[in-house]
Amino acid sequence: MTTEKKQEIINRLFAEQCSCIICNNHEIRLFHERGVKDIYRLLKEEPDFLNGSFIADKVIGKAAAALMILGGVKEVFAGVISRPALSLFQSHGIEPEYKIETEYIINRTRTGWCPLESRCKNLETPEDCLAEIDDFMNTMKNI
């Protein structure tokens, strides 16, 4: 993907108030769910759309990074990225572009760690993270 095309998608991410935009084979989709819901659903239901894609996402923590890696994402831009997410990407040969690097992703009430960032903090592999994400998503469905 050209630098110009990536920049156009990044600009849309912020202009259109999306949570993330994914581009694959000239198909561009805009997403608005909070957290990792959209990427999780794509990984489970449409993994081919993630494979080889470019993702521009406002906030990427370790859980989102794990899902993207498992989905075969090729290129990543983050408005904000946590150090654990950055490290996980780099250990899998992905060098994300980002605006702000932070120690961790904070929760919605701004009182501590994002629940998934906390759950995945000490896990080594994207597969280990996915098991925690599956558990978290199943718990949230039942609330």
ABEGO torsion letter per residue (X at the ends): XBAAAAAAAAAAAAAAGBABBBBBGGBBBBBABBEAAAAAAAAAABAAAABGBBBBBABBBAAAAAAAAAAGBABBBBABBBAAAAAAAAAAGBBBBBABBBABBBBAAGAEBBAAAAAAAABABAAAAAAAAAAAAAAAAAX
